[in-house]
Amino acid sequence: MPESKPRKKTERRPQETAARPNKPNPVWYKPVMFGLMILGLLWIIVFYITQGVWPIPPAGSWNILIGFGIAIIGFMMTTRWRS
């Protein structure tokens, strides 16, 4: 049976990465990230415990959306977190 020709192996070079190298985050990044997640959770808990009296009474049920928005900003920061 005939033997097939071996393929030519090309030399692989590492691809050019983005212009910015992966540097660790600043010291304040992690406390702010976790702080926003906890603040959003506390905002919602306070709204439910006080039956809508706190944190912003005129906002009514929008307080839930505000709390989730604060927490989501913290969760979005986790996508950029580098140690």
C-alpha positions as CSV (number, residue, x, y, z in Angstrom):
1,M,0.0,0.0,0.0
2,P,1.4,3.4,-0.9
3,E,2.4,5.7,2.0
4,S,1.0,9.2,2.0
5,K,3.3,12.2,2.0
6,P,3.9,13.8,5.4
7,R,2.4,17.3,5.8
8,K,4.7,20.3,6.0
9,K,4.8,21.6,9.5
10,T,4.7,25.3,9.6
11,E,6.2,27.2,12.5
12,R,3.5,28.6,14.7
13,R,4.0,32.1,16.1
14,P,1.9,33.3,19.0
15,Q,-0.9,35.6,17.9
16,E,-0.6,39.3,18.6
17,T,-2.7,40.0,21.7
18,A,-4.5,43.2,22.5
19,A,-2.5,46.4,22.9
20,R,-3.0,46.2,26.7
21,P,-1.3,43.4,28.6
22,N,-3.1,41.6,31.4
23,K,-2.2,43.6,34.4
24,P,-3.6,43.0,37.9
25,N,-6.5,45.2,39.0
26,P,-5.9,48.2,41.3
27,V,-6.2,47.5,45.0
28,W,-9.6,49.3,45.3
29,Y,-11.2,47.1,42.5
30,K,-12.1,44.1,44.6
31,P,-13.6,45.9,47.6
32,V,-15.7,48.1,45.3
33,M,-16.9,45.0,43.3
34,F,-18.0,43.1,46.4
35,G,-19.3,46.3,48.1
36,L,-21.7,46.9,45.2
37,M,-23.0,43.4,45.2
38,I,-23.6,43.5,49.0
39,L,-25.1,47.0,48.8
40,G,-27.6,45.9,46.1
41,L,-28.6,42.9,48.2
42,L,-29.0,45.1,51.3
43,W,-31.0,47.6,49.4
44,I,-33.5,44.9,48.4
45,I,-33.6,43.4,51.9
46,V,-34.3,46.8,53.5
47,F,-37.1,47.4,51.0
48,Y,-38.8,44.2,51.9
49,I,-38.2,44.4,55.7
50,T,-39.6,47.9,55.9
51,Q,-42.5,47.1,53.5
52,G,-41.5,49.9,51.1
53,V,-40.9,52.7,53.7
54,W,-37.1,52.7,53.1
55,P,-34.7,53.2,51.2
56,I,-36.6,55.6,48.8
57,P,-40.3,55.8,49.7
58,P,-41.4,57.7,46.5
59,A,-39.7,55.1,44.3
60,G,-42.1,52.4,45.5
61,S,-41.4,49.0,43.7
62,W,-38.7,50.6,41.6
63,N,-36.5,50.1,44.7
64,I,-36.2,46.5,43.7
65,L,-34.9,47.5,40.3
66,I,-32.5,49.9,41.8
67,G,-31.1,47.2,44.2
68,F,-30.7,44.7,41.3
69,G,-29.0,47.4,39.2
70,I,-26.5,48.1,41.9
71,A,-25.8,44.4,42.4
72,I,-25.5,43.8,38.6
73,I,-22.9,46.5,38.3
74,G,-20.9,44.6,40.9
75,F,-21.4,41.3,39.0
76,M,-20.4,42.9,35.7
77,M,-17.1,44.0,37.4
78,T,-16.3,40.3,38.0
79,T,-15.8,39.9,34.3
80,R,-12.8,42.3,34.4
81,W,-11.4,41.0,37.6
82,R,-7.8,39.7,37.4
83,S,-5.7,38.7,40.4
